[in-house]
Amino acid sequence: MAPNDGTPRRLYLMQLETVTIPIGGSTYGMVVSYLIQTSDGKHILVDTGMPLDYEPPQGAPRHTHEHTVLTRLAELGLRPADVDILVCTHFDTDHAGFHDAFPQAELIVQRAHYEQARGGHPRFAATRSHWDARTLHYRLIDGDSELLPGLTLIETSGHATGHQSVLVRLPQTGPVLLAIDAVSLQRLFTPERKAWPLDENEEQLRASTQKLLDLVDREQVGLVVFGHDGDQWQSLKRSPAYYG
């Protein structure tokens, strides 16, 4: 019998959309969300994808709207009210578009990121109605934080101030790192990487990349999931399959 100790038990990788990415030599990527189920029955969601009301400006990458996080959860027999915690890695449009669908959850975000976004940074304005709804309940954290045993949030600024990645320790798979947009493609997982146009600070980006490289070595991480790597995604287990 599996222990009822509140540690992560399953990790679902939920593909939401396919996106054309005209920078960095890539032709397509993924918009994704992640669901972590714990041994005591809690559901922890990481990011919520692109909102349906977003219209990309002319010349911007096109989105397919294949699925939403709500339809993916429904495929697993879950409703928004079943989500206990929503980890907000950052408020970019393709990560925060359905936050307002989870008023019952506790939303976890880095304080520096929340304050920058609430201060009116134009980068996060397009989806502000979704991540800044009055019904939402935020917990602000500062730096790396163990959210619960086996689940750690890793501060990885660079792509955006207060961006956070997620380390999940699973009973069979072992440690899994969700790099999110700290490292969006597998081939960028190198200390010598360069910033892309949407990356805020190249020095911080490199420092965060090295931080994750060191973490992978120290924690013996067997699987790193990169934020938008469509090529890698083809080799991964996708919901309703899961890593346990």
MIDOSE-1310 file (N, C-alpha, C; in nm, 2 decimals, decimal comma, always signed):
residues 244
mapn	+0,09/-0,12/+0,00/+0,00/+0,00/+0,00/+0,09/+0,12/+0,00; +0,05/+0,22/-0,08/+0,13/+0,35/-0,09/+0,12/+0,43/+0,04; +0,22/+0,49/+0,08/+0,21/+0,57/+0,21/+0,12/+0,69/+0,19; +0,05/+0,73/+0,30/-0,04/+0,84/+0,29/+0,03/+0,96/+0,37
dgtp	+0,14/+1,00/+0,31/+0,23/+1,10/+0,38/+0,22/+1,23/+0,32; +0,14/+1,25/+0,22/+0,13/+1,38/+0,15/+0,24/+1,41/+0,05; +0,32/+1,32/+0,02/+0,42/+1,34/-0,08/+0,37/+1,32/-0,23; +0,43/+1,37/-0,33/+0,39/+1,35/-0,46/+0,38/+1,21/-0,50
rrly	+0,27/+1,17/-0,57/+0,25/+1,03/-0,61/+0,24/+1,02/-0,76; +0,18/+1,12/-0,83/+0,17/+1,11/-0,98/+0,20/+1,25/-1,03; +0,26/+1,26/-1,15/+0,28/+1,38/-1,23/+0,22/+1,37/-1,37; +0,13/+1,45/-1,40/+0,07/+1,45/-1,53/+0,12/+1,57/-1,61
lmql	+0,16/+1,54/-1,74/+0,21/+1,65/-1,83/+0,09/+1,67/-1,93; +0,03/+1,79/-1,92/-0,09/+1,82/-2,00/-0,06/+1,91/-2,11; -0,06/+1,86/-2,23/-0,04/+1,94/-2,36/-0,17/+2,02/-2,38; -0,15/+2,15/-2,40/-0,27/+2,24/-2,42/-0,27/+2,29/-2,56
etvt	-0,16/+2,34/-2,61/-0,15/+2,40/-2,74/-0,02/+2,38/-2,81; -0,02/+2,39/-2,94/+0,10/+2,39/-3,02/+0,12/+2,53/-3,08; +0,24/+2,58/-3,07/+0,27/+2,72/-3,10/+0,39/+2,73/-3,20; +0,37/+2,81/-3,30/+0,48/+2,85/-3,39/+0,58/+2,94/-3,32
ipig	+0,70/+2,91/-3,31/+0,80/+3,00/-3,24/+0,91/+3,04/-3,34; +0,90/+3,16/-3,39/+0,99/+3,21/-3,50/+1,13/+3,25/-3,45; +1,16/+3,23/-3,32/+1,30/+3,27/-3,27/+1,37/+3,15/-3,22; +1,50/+3,16/-3,22/+1,58/+3,05/-3,16/+1,60/+2,93/-3,25
gsty	+1,56/+2,94/-3,37/+1,57/+2,82/-3,46/+1,47/+2,72/-3,45; +1,36/+2,74/-3,37/+1,26/+2,64/-3,35/+1,13/+2,67/-3,44; +1,07/+2,57/-3,48/+0,95/+2,59/-3,56/+0,82/+2,57/-3,48; +0,82/+2,50/-3,37/+0,70/+2,49/-3,29/+0,74/+2,45/-3,15
gmvv	+0,65/+2,48/-3,06/+0,67/+2,45/-2,92/+0,54/+2,41/-2,86; +0,54/+2,39/-2,73/+0,42/+2,35/-2,66/+0,38/+2,45/-2,55; +0,25/+2,47/-2,54/+0,19/+2,53/-2,42/+0,14/+2,42/-2,33; +0,18/+2,42/-2,21/+0,16/+2,31/-2,12/+0,12/+2,35/-1,98
syli	+0,06/+2,25/-1,91/+0,03/+2,27/-1,77/+0,06/+2,13/-1,70; +0,08/+2,13/-1,58/+0,12/+2,01/-1,50/+0,03/+1,99/-1,38; +0,00/+1,87/-1,36/-0,08/+1,83/-1,24/+0,00/+1,73/-1,15; +0,01/+1,76/-1,03/+0,07/+1,68/-0,93/-0,03/+1,63/-0,83
qtsd	-0,05/+1,50/-0,82/-0,13/+1,44/-0,72/-0,05/+1,38/-0,60; -0,09/+1,41/-0,48/-0,02/+1,36/-0,37/-0,08/+1,24/-0,31; -0,01/+1,17/-0,22/-0,06/+1,05/-0,17/-0,18/+1,06/-0,07; -0,20/+1,19/-0,02/-0,32/+1,21/+0,06/-0,43/+1,28/-0,01
gkhi	-0,43/+1,27/-0,15/-0,54/+1,31/-0,23/-0,54/+1,46/-0,27; -0,44/+1,53/-0,25/-0,44/+1,67/-0,29/-0,40/+1,68/-0,44; -0,45/+1,79/-0,50/-0,41/+1,82/-0,64/-0,34/+1,95/-0,65; -0,23/+1,95/-0,71/-0,14/+2,07/-0,72/-0,12/+2,10/-0,87
lvdt	-0,17/+2,21/-0,92/-0,16/+2,25/-1,06/-0,05/+2,35/-1,08; +0,03/+2,33/-1,19/+0,14/+2,42/-1,22/+0,10/+2,49/-1,35; +0,07/+2,62/-1,35/+0,04/+2,70/-1,46/-0,10/+2,66/-1,52; -0,15/+2,75/-1,60/-0,29/+2,73/-1,66/-0,30/+2,76/-1,81
gmpl	-0,19/+2,79/-1,88/-0,20/+2,80/-2,02/-0,25/+2,93/-2,07; -0,28/+2,93/-2,20/-0,33/+3,05/-2,27/-0,48/+3,08/-2,26; -0,52/+3,20/-2,23/-0,66/+3,23/-2,22/-0,73/+3,23/-2,36; -0,86/+3,20/-2,36/-0,93/+3,19/-2,48/-0,95/+3,33/-2,54
dyep	-0,95/+3,43/-2,46/-0,98/+3,57/-2,50/-0,85/+3,64/-2,55; -0,74/+3,57/-2,56/-0,62/+3,64/-2,60/-0,61/+3,64/-2,76; -0,58/+3,75/-2,82/-0,56/+3,76/-2,96/-0,42/+3,81/-2,98; -0,33/+3,72/-3,04/-0,19/+3,76/-3,06/-0,18/+3,88/-3,15
pqga	-0,09/+3,98/-3,13/-0,08/+4,09/-3,22/-0,03/+4,04/-3,36; -0,04/+4,12/-3,46/+0,00/+4,08/-3,59/+0,15/+4,05/-3,59; +0,18/+3,93/-3,65/+0,32/+3,89/-3,66/+0,36/+3,80/-3,55; +0,28/+3,79/-3,44/+0,32/+3,71/-3,33/+0,29/+3,56/-3,35
prht	+0,35/+3,47/-3,27/+0,32/+3,33/-3,29/+0,17/+3,30/-3,28; +0,13/+3,21/-3,37/-0,01/+3,17/-3,37/-0,04/+3,05/-3,28; -0,15/+3,04/-3,21/-0,19/+2,94/-3,12/-0,31/+2,86/-3,17; -0,31/+2,73/-3,14/-0,41/+2,65/-3,19/-0,54/+2,63/-3,11
heht	-0,53/+2,66/-2,98/-0,64/+2,64/-2,88/-0,70/+2,50/-2,90; -0,61/+2,40/-2,90/-0,65/+2,26/-2,90/-0,73/+2,22/-2,78; -0,67/+2,26/-2,66/-0,73/+2,22/-2,54/-0,71/+2,34/-2,44; -0,79/+2,33/-2,33/-0,76/+2,42/-2,22/-0,72/+2,34/-2,10
vltr	-0,67/+2,40/-1,99/-0,64/+2,33/-1,87/-0,77/+2,27/-1,81; -0,88/+2,33/-1,84/-1,01/+2,28/-1,78/-1,05/+2,15/-1,85; -1,04/+2,15/-1,98/-1,07/+2,02/-2,05/-0,97/+1,91/-2,02; -0,85/+1,94/-2,00/-0,75/+1,84/-1,96/-0,78/+1,79/-1,82
lael	-0,82/+1,87/-1,73/-0,85/+1,83/-1,59/-0,98/+1,74/-1,60; -1,08/+1,78/-1,68/-1,20/+1,71/-1,69/-1,17/+1,57/-1,74; -1,07/+1,55/-1,83/-1,04/+1,42/-1,88/-0,99/+1,33/-1,77; -0,94/+1,39/-1,66/-0,90/+1,31/-1,54/-1,00/+1,30/-1,44
glrp	-1,12/+1,35/-1,47/-1,23/+1,35/-1,37/-1,23/+1,46/-1,27; -1,16/+1,57/-1,30/-1,14/+1,67/-1,20/-1,21/+1,80/-1,25; -1,26/+1,88/-1,15/-1,31/+2,01/-1,17/-1,22/+2,11/-1,11; -1,23/+2,24/-1,15/-1,14/+2,34/-1,08/-1,15/+2,34/-0,93
advd	-1,26/+2,31/-0,87/-1,27/+2,31/-0,73/-1,19/+2,20/-0,66; -1,15/+2,10/-0,74/-1,06/+1,99/-0,69/-0,92/+2,03/-0,68; -0,88/+2,14/-0,73/-0,74/+2,19/-0,73/-0,72/+2,26/-0,59; -0,62/+2,21/-0,51/-0,59/+2,27/-0,38/-0,49/+2,38/-0,39
ilvc	-0,39/+2,37/-0,48/-0,28/+2,46/-0,49/-0,26/+2,49/-0,64; -0,24/+2,61/-0,67/-0,19/+2,65/-0,81/-0,06/+2,72/-0,80; +0,04/+2,65/-0,85/+0,18/+2,71/-0,86/+0,19/+2,80/-0,98; +0,21/+2,93/-0,96/+0,22/+3,02/-1,06/+0,37/+3,05/-1,09
thfd	+0,42/+2,99/-1,20/+0,56/+3,00/-1,23/+0,60/+3,15/-1,27; +0,51/+3,21/-1,35/+0,51/+3,35/-1,38/+0,39/+3,39/-1,46; +0,36/+3,51/-1,49/+0,24/+3,56/-1,54/+0,24/+3,59/-1,69; +0,33/+3,53/-1,76/+0,33/+3,54/-1,91/+0,19/+3,49/-1,96
tdha	+0,15/+3,54/-2,07/+0,02/+3,51/-2,13/+0,00/+3,36/-2,14; +0,10/+3,28/-2,18/+0,08/+3,14/-2,21/+0,09/+3,05/-2,08; +0,10/+3,12/-1,97/+0,11/+3,05/-1,84/+0,00/+3,08/-1,74; -0,07/+3,19/-1,76/-0,16/+3,24/-1,65/-0,30/+3,27/-1,70
gfhd	-0,34/+3,21/-1,81/-0,46/+3,25/-1,88/-0,59/+3,20/-1,82; -0,58/+3,10/-1,72/-0,70/+3,05/-1,66/-0,69/+3,05/-1,50; -0,60/+3,14/-1,45/-0,59/+3,14/-1,30/-0,72/+3,18/-1,24; -0,80/+3,26/-1,30/-0,93/+3,30/-1,24/-1,03/+3,19/-1,23
afpq	-1,00/+3,08/-1,29/-1,09/+2,96/-1,28/-1,07/+2,88/-1,15; -0,98/+2,93/-1,07/-0,94/+2,85/-0,95/-0,95/+2,93/-0,82; -1,07/+2,99/-0,79/-1,08/+3,08/-0,67/-1,07/+3,00/-0,54; -1,09/+2,87/-0,54/-1,08/+2,79/-0,42/-0,94/+2,75/-0,39
aeli	-0,85/+2,76/-0,48/-0,71/+2,72/-0,46/-0,63/+2,83/-0,39; -0,52/+2,78/-0,34/-0,41/+2,88/-0,29/-0,31/+2,89/-0,40; -0,29/+3,02/-0,45/-0,20/+3,04/-0,55/-0,06/+3,08/-0,50; +0,04/+3,02/-0,54/+0,18/+3,04/-0,49/+0,26/+3,10/-0,60
vqra	+0,32/+3,22/-0,56/+0,40/+3,29/-0,66/+0,52/+3,36/-0,58; +0,63/+3,39/-0,65/+0,74/+3,46/-0,59/+0,70/+3,61/-0,57; +0,73/+3,66/-0,45/+0,69/+3,79/-0,42/+0,74/+3,90/-0,52; +0,87/+3,88/-0,56/+0,93/+3,98/-0,66/+0,85/+3,98/-0,79
hyeq	+0,80/+3,86/-0,83/+0,73/+3,86/-0,96/+0,59/+3,92/-0,94; +0,52/+3,89/-0,83/+0,39/+3,94/-0,81/+0,39/+4,09/-0,80; +0,49/+4,14/-0,73/+0,50/+4,29/-0,71/+0,53/+4,36/-0,84; +0,62/+4,30/-0,92/+0,65/+4,36/-1,05/+0,52/+4,36/-1,14
argg	+0,45/+4,25/-1,14/+0,33/+4,24/-1,23/+0,22/+4,34/-1,17; +0,19/+4,34/-1,04/+0,09/+4,42/-0,99/+0,13/+4,57/-1,00; +0,26/+4,60/-1,01/+0,30/+4,73/-1,03/+0,27/+4,79/-1,17; +0,22/+4,71/-1,26/+0,18/+4,75/-1,39/+0,28/+4,72/-1,50
hprf	+0,37/+4,63/-1,49/+0,46/+4,59/-1,59/+0,38/+4,55/-1,72; +0,40/+4,62/-1,83/+0,32/+4,59/-1,95/+0,33/+4,45/-2,00; +0,43/+4,38/-1,97/+0,45/+4,24/-2,02/+0,33/+4,15/-1,97; +0,28/+4,18/-1,85/+0,18/+4,09/-1,79/+0,04/+4,15/-1,80
aatr	+0,02/+4,26/-1,88/-0,11/+4,33/-1,88/-0,22/+4,25/-1,96; -0,18/+4,18/-2,06/-0,28/+4,11/-2,15/-0,36/+4,01/-2,07; -0,31/+3,95/-1,97/-0,39/+3,85/-1,89/-0,41/+3,90/-1,75; -0,40/+4,02/-1,72/-0,42/+4,07/-1,58/-0,55/+4,03/-1,53
shwd	-0,66/+4,04/-1,61/-0,79/+4,01/-1,56/-0,80/+3,86/-1,51; -0,71/+3,78/-1,56/-0,71/+3,64/-1,52/-0,62/+3,61/-1,40; -0,51/+3,67/-1,39/-0,42/+3,64/-1,27/-0,45/+3,74/-1,15; -0,52/+3,85/-1,18/-0,54/+3,95/-1,07/-0,68/+3,96/-1,03
artl	-0,76/+3,86/-1,05/-0,90/+3,86/-1,02/-0,92/+3,88/-0,86; -1,02/+3,95/-0,82/-1,04/+3,97/-0,67/-1,07/+3,84/-0,60; -1,12/+3,74/-0,66/-1,15/+3,62/-0,60/-1,03/+3,53/-0,57; -0,91/+3,56/-0,62/-0,80/+3,48/-0,60/-0,72/+3,50/-0,47
hyrl	-0,66/+3,40/-0,42/-0,60/+3,40/-0,29/-0,45/+3,36/-0,31; -0,36/+3,46/-0,29/-0,22/+3,43/-0,32/-0,14/+3,41/-0,19; -0,04/+3,33/-0,20/+0,07/+3,32/-0,10/+0,20/+3,36/-0,16; +0,26/+3,46/-0,11/+0,39/+3,51/-0,17/+0,51/+3,45/-0,10
idgd	+0,60/+3,40/-0,18/+0,72/+3,34/-0,12/+0,84/+3,41/-0,17; +0,95/+3,39/-0,10/+1,08/+3,46/-0,13/+1,19/+3,35/-0,15; +1,23/+3,33/-0,28/+1,33/+3,24/-0,30/+1,29/+3,09/-0,30; +1,38/+3,00/-0,30/+1,35/+2,86/-0,30/+1,27/+2,82/-0,18
sell	+1,17/+2,73/-0,20/+1,08/+2,70/-0,10/+1,03/+2,55/-0,11; +1,04/+2,48/+0,00/+0,98/+2,34/+0,00/+0,83/+2,36/+0,02; +0,75/+2,34/-0,08/+0,61/+2,36/-0,07/+0,54/+2,25/+0,01; +0,59/+2,13/+0,00/+0,55/+2,01/+0,08/+0,66/+1,91/+0,06
pglt	+0,67/+1,81/+0,15/+0,78/+1,71/+0,13/+0,78/+1,65/-0,01; +0,89/+1,66/-0,08/+0,90/+1,60/-0,22/+0,86/+1,70/-0,33; +0,83/+1,83/-0,29/+0,79/+1,93/-0,39/+0,86/+2,06/-0,35; +0,95/+2,10/-0,44/+1,03/+2,22/-0,41/+1,01/+2,32/-0,52
liet	+0,99/+2,45/-0,49/+0,99/+2,56/-0,59/+1,13/+2,62/-0,59; +1,18/+2,64/-0,71/+1,31/+2,69/-0,73/+1,31/+2,82/-0,80; +1,36/+2,93/-0,73/+1,36/+3,06/-0,79/+1,46/+3,07/-0,90; +1,41/+3,10/-1,02/+1,50/+3,10/-1,14/+1,47/+3,23/-1,23
sgha	+1,51/+3,34/-1,17/+1,49/+3,46/-1,25/+1,58/+3,47/-1,37; +1,54/+3,56/-1,46/+1,62/+3,57/-1,59/+1,52/+3,58/-1,70; +1,44/+3,48/-1,73/+1,34/+3,49/-1,82/+1,24/+3,60/-1,78; +1,21/+3,60/-1,65/+1,13/+3,70/-1,59/+1,17/+3,71/-1,44
tghq	+1,16/+3,83/-1,38/+1,19/+3,85/-1,24/+1,10/+3,75/-1,16; +1,16/+3,68/-1,07/+1,08/+3,59/-0,98/+1,02/+3,47/-1,05; +1,07/+3,43/-1,17/+1,03/+3,31/-1,23/+1,06/+3,19/-1,14; +0,98/+3,09/-1,14/+1,01/+2,97/-1,06/+1,00/+2,84/-1,14
svlv	+1,09/+2,75/-1,11/+1,08/+2,61/-1,17/+1,04/+2,52/-1,05; +1,02/+2,39/-1,08/+0,96/+2,30/-0,99/+1,03/+2,17/-0,99; +1,07/+2,12/-0,87/+1,13/+1,99/-0,85/+1,03/+1,90/-0,78; +1,00/+1,79/-0,85/+0,90/+1,69/-0,80/+0,98/+1,56/-0,78
rlpq	+0,97/+1,50/-0,66/+1,03/+1,37/-0,63/+0,92/+1,27/-0,62; +0,93/+1,17/-0,72/+0,82/+1,07/-0,73/+0,87/+0,94/-0,69; +0,78/+0,85/-0,64/+0,82/+0,72/-0,58/+0,90/+0,63/-0,67; +0,85/+0,62/-0,80/+0,92/+0,53/-0,90/+1,02/+0,60/-0,99
tgpv	+0,97/+0,71/-1,04/+1,05/+0,79/-1,14/+1,17/+0,86/-1,08; +1,16/+0,90/-0,95/+1,26/+0,97/-0,88/+1,24/+1,12/-0,91; +1,35/+1,20/-0,89/+1,33/+1,35/-0,91/+1,31/+1,39/-1,05; +1,21/+1,47/-1,07/+1,18/+1,53/-1,20/+1,18/+1,68/-1,19
llai	+1,25/+1,75/-1,28/+1,26/+1,89/-1,28/+1,18/+1,95/-1,39; +1,08/+2,03/-1,35/+1,00/+2,11/-1,45/+1,08/+2,25/-1,46; +1,15/+2,26/-1,57/+1,23/+2,38/-1,59/+1,15/+2,50/-1,62; +1,03/+2,48/-1,68/+0,94/+2,59/-1,72/+1,02/+2,68/-1,82
davs	+1,01/+2,81/-1,81/+1,08/+2,90/-1,91/+1,22/+2,94/-1,86; +1,27/+2,89/-1,75/+1,41/+2,91/-1,72/+1,49/+2,85/-1,82; +1,45/+2,73/-1,88/+1,51/+2,66/-1,99/+1,40/+2,61/-2,07; +1,37/+2,68/-2,18/+1,25/+2,64/-2,26/+1,27/+2,53/-2,36
lqrl	+1,40/+2,51/-2,40/+1,44/+2,40/-2,49/+1,56/+2,33/-2,44; +1,56/+2,20/-2,47/+1,67/+2,11/-2,41/+1,81/+2,16/-2,46; +1,82/+2,21/-2,58/+1,95/+2,25/-2,63/+2,00/+2,38/-2,57; +1,91/+2,45/-2,49/+1,96/+2,57/-2,42/+2,01/+2,54/-2,28
ftpe	+2,01/+2,41/-2,24/+2,05/+2,38/-2,11/+2,20/+2,37/-2,10; +2,26/+2,49/-2,11/+2,41/+2,50/-2,11/+2,45/+2,64/-2,05; +2,56/+2,64/-1,97/+2,59/+2,77/-1,91/+2,62/+2,88/-2,00; +2,66/+2,85/-2,13/+2,69/+2,95/-2,22/+2,58/+3,01/-2,30
rkaw	+2,46/+2,98/-2,26/+2,34/+3,02/-2,34/+2,33/+3,17/-2,35; +2,25/+3,21/-2,46/+2,22/+3,35/-2,48/+2,08/+3,38/-2,45; +2,05/+3,50/-2,42/+1,91/+3,54/-2,40/+1,83/+3,55/-2,53; +1,70/+3,52/-2,52/+1,61/+3,54/-2,63/+1,54/+3,68/-2,61
plde	+1,47/+3,73/-2,71/+1,41/+3,86/-2,70/+1,31/+3,87/-2,58; +1,25/+3,76/-2,54/+1,15/+3,77/-2,43/+1,22/+3,74/-2,30; +1,35/+3,71/-2,29/+1,42/+3,70/-2,17/+1,45/+3,83/-2,11; +1,43/+3,85/-1,98/+1,45/+3,99/-1,92/+1,59/+4,02/-1,89
neeq	+1,67/+3,92/-1,84/+1,80/+3,95/-1,79/+1,90/+3,84/-1,82; +1,99/+3,86/-1,92/+2,08/+3,75/-1,96/+2,17/+3,70/-1,85; +2,22/+3,79/-1,76/+2,31/+3,74/-1,65/+2,23/+3,66/-1,56; +2,11/+3,70/-1,52/+2,03/+3,62/-1,43/+1,99/+3,49/-1,50
lras	+1,96/+3,49/-1,63/+1,92/+3,37/-1,70/+2,03/+3,27/-1,69; +2,16/+3,31/-1,72/+2,27/+3,22/-1,71/+2,29/+3,16/-1,57; +2,28/+3,25/-1,47/+2,29/+3,21/-1,33/+2,18/+3,10/-1,30; +2,06/+3,12/-1,34/+1,96/+3,03/-1,31/+1,98/+2,90/-1,38
tqkl	+2,03/+2,90/-1,51/+2,06/+2,78/-1,58/+2,17/+2,70/-1,51; +2,27/+2,77/-1,46/+2,38/+2,70/-1,39/+2,32/+2,64/-1,26; +2,23/+2,72/-1,19/+2,17/+2,67/-1,07/+2,09/+2,54/-1,10; +2,02/+2,53/-1,21/+1,95/+2,41/-1,24/+2,04/+2,30/-1,28
ldlv	+2,15/+2,33/-1,36/+2,25/+2,23/-1,39/+2,31/+2,17/-1,26; +2,34/+2,25/-1,17/+2,39/+2,20/-1,04/+2,29/+2,12/-0,97; +2,17/+2,16/-0,97/+2,06/+2,08/-0,90/+2,04/+1,95/-0,96; +2,04/+1,94/-1,09/+2,03/+1,81/-1,16/+2,14/+1,71/-1,12
dreq	+2,26/+1,77/-1,11/+2,38/+1,68/-1,07/+2,36/+1,64/-0,92; +2,33/+1,74/-0,84/+2,33/+1,71/-0,69/+2,21/+1,62/-0,65; +2,10/+1,64/-0,71/+1,98/+1,56/-0,68/+1,96/+1,43/-0,77; +2,06/+1,41/-0,86/+2,05/+1,30/-0,95/+1,92/+1,30/-1,02
vglv	+1,88/+1,41/-1,08/+1,75/+1,42/-1,16/+1,76/+1,34/-1,29; +1,67/+1,25/-1,30/+1,67/+1,16/-1,42/+1,59/+1,22/-1,54; +1,50/+1,31/-1,51/+1,41/+1,37/-1,61/+1,40/+1,52/-1,59; +1,44/+1,60/-1,69/+1,42/+1,74/-1,70/+1,32/+1,77/-1,81
vfgh	+1,20/+1,83/-1,77/+1,10/+1,87/-1,87/+1,12/+2,02/-1,91; +1,15/+2,05/-2,03/+1,18/+2,18/-2,07/+1,05/+2,25/-2,12; +1,04/+2,38/-2,09/+0,91/+2,45/-2,10/+0,84/+2,45/-2,22; +0,90/+2,45/-2,34/+0,83/+2,46/-2,47/+0,89/+2,38/-2,58
dgdq	+0,96/+2,27/-2,54/+1,03/+2,19/-2,63/+0,94/+2,08/-2,70; +0,89/+2,12/-2,82/+0,80/+2,03/-2,89/+0,87/+1,90/-2,93; +1,00/+1,90/-2,96/+1,07/+1,78/-3,00/+1,07/+1,69/-2,88; +1,11/+1,74/-2,76/+1,12/+1,65/-2,64/+0,98/+1,60/-2,60
wqsl	+0,88/+1,69/-2,62/+0,75/+1,65/-2,58/+0,70/+1,52/-2,65; +0,75/+1,49/-2,77/+0,70/+1,37/-2,84/+0,75/+1,24/-2,77; +0,85/+1,25/-2,69/+0,91/+1,14/-2,62/+0,86/+1,12/-2,48; +0,77/+1,21/-2,43/+0,73/+1,21/-2,29/+0,59/+1,15/-2,28
krsp	+0,57/+1,10/-2,16/+0,43/+1,05/-2,12/+0,34/+1,17/-2,11; +0,23/+1,17/-2,18/+0,14/+1,28/-2,18/+0,00/+1,24/-2,12; -0,06/+1,33/-2,04/-0,19/+1,30/-1,98/-0,29/+1,24/-2,08; -0,36/+1,13/-2,04/-0,38/+1,08/-1,91/-0,28/+0,98/-1,86
ayyg	-0,17/+0,95/-1,94/-0,06/+0,88/-1,88/+0,01/+0,97/-1,78; +0,09/+0,91/-1,69/+0,15/+0,99/-1,59/+0,29/+0,92/-1,55; +0,36/+1,01/-1,48/+0,49/+0,96/-1,41/+0,45/+0,94/-1,27; +0,49/+0,82/-1,22/+0,46/+0,79/-1,08/+0,59/+0,75/-1,00
